[in-house]
């Protein structure tokens, strides 16, 4: 009820990502650590599992672009879709 079903969503979890899937919906993205037992300093684990700024930015651009392509309203001037 808090997050409408069709709201573009991205969840980032430094643990198993399954909990967040029910909140982001079928079209949302969850970044997380899907396996257990890895041992290293946190920055190395984040890099290993793709919890990086670059990956977050790429996923946000994809989600915004996907939502905008389904919308009849144009994107605000402040949102620039990726050229990729």
C-alpha positions as CSV (number, residue, x, y, z in Angstrom):
1,X,0.0,0.0,0.0
2,X,2.9,2.3,0.6
3,X,4.7,1.8,-2.7
4,X,2.2,1.7,-5.6
5,X,2.6,-1.4,-7.8
6,X,3.9,0.3,-10.9
7,X,6.3,2.7,-9.2
8,X,9.9,2.2,-10.5
9,X,11.9,0.8,-7.7
10,X,15.5,-0.3,-6.8
11,X,16.4,-1.9,-3.6
12,X,20.0,-2.3,-2.4
13,X,20.7,-4.9,0.3
14,X,24.1,-5.9,1.7
15,X,22.6,-9.3,2.4
16,X,20.3,-11.8,0.6
17,X,18.1,-9.8,-1.8
18,X,14.9,-12.0,-1.8
19,X,13.2,-10.0,1.0
20,X,13.0,-6.9,-1.2
21,X,11.5,-8.5,-4.3
22,X,8.0,-8.2,-2.9
23,X,8.5,-4.4,-2.6
24,X,10.1,-3.6,-5.9
25,X,7.6,-5.7,-7.9
26,X,8.2,-7.7,-11.1
27,X,9.7,-4.7,-12.9
28,X,11.9,-3.5,-10.1
29,X,15.5,-4.4,-9.5
30,X,17.2,-5.7,-6.3
31,X,20.9,-5.6,-5.9
32,X,22.3,-7.8,-3.1
33,X,24.4,-10.7,-2.1
34,X,22.6,-13.9,-3.1
35,X,25.0,-16.3,-1.6
36,X,26.2,-16.9,2.0
37,X,29.7,-17.6,3.3
38,X,31.8,-15.1,1.5
39,X,34.4,-13.5,3.7
40,X,36.3,-10.4,2.9
41,X,36.4,-6.7,3.8
42,X,33.1,-5.1,2.9
43,X,34.4,-3.0,0.0
44,X,35.7,-6.1,-1.7
45,X,32.4,-8.0,-1.2
46,X,30.4,-5.0,-2.5
47,X,32.6,-5.0,-5.7
48,X,32.4,-8.8,-6.0
49,X,28.6,-8.7,-5.8
50,X,28.1,-5.6,-7.9
51,X,27.0,-3.3,-5.2
52,X,28.8,-0.4,-6.8
53,X,27.8,3.2,-7.7
54,X,28.2,2.4,-11.4
55,X,25.8,-0.5,-11.2
56,X,23.3,1.4,-9.2
57,X,23.4,4.3,-11.7
58,X,23.0,1.9,-14.6
59,X,20.0,0.2,-13.0
60,X,18.3,3.5,-12.1
61,X,18.7,4.7,-15.7
62,X,17.2,1.5,-17.0
63,X,14.3,1.6,-14.6
64,X,13.6,5.3,-15.4
65,X,13.9,4.7,-19.1
66,X,11.6,1.6,-18.9
67,X,9.0,3.6,-16.9
68,X,9.2,6.6,-19.3
69,X,8.7,4.4,-22.3
70,X,5.4,3.2,-20.8
71,X,4.3,6.6,-19.8
72,X,2.4,9.0,-22.0
73,X,3.9,12.0,-20.1
74,X,7.4,13.2,-21.2
75,X,10.3,12.9,-18.9
76,X,11.1,16.0,-16.8
77,X,14.0,18.1,-18.1
78,X,16.1,17.0,-15.1
79,X,16.0,13.3,-16.2
80,X,18.2,12.4,-19.1
81,X,17.9,8.7,-20.2
82,X,21.0,6.8,-20.9
83,X,22.2,6.9,-24.5
84,X,23.0,3.2,-24.4
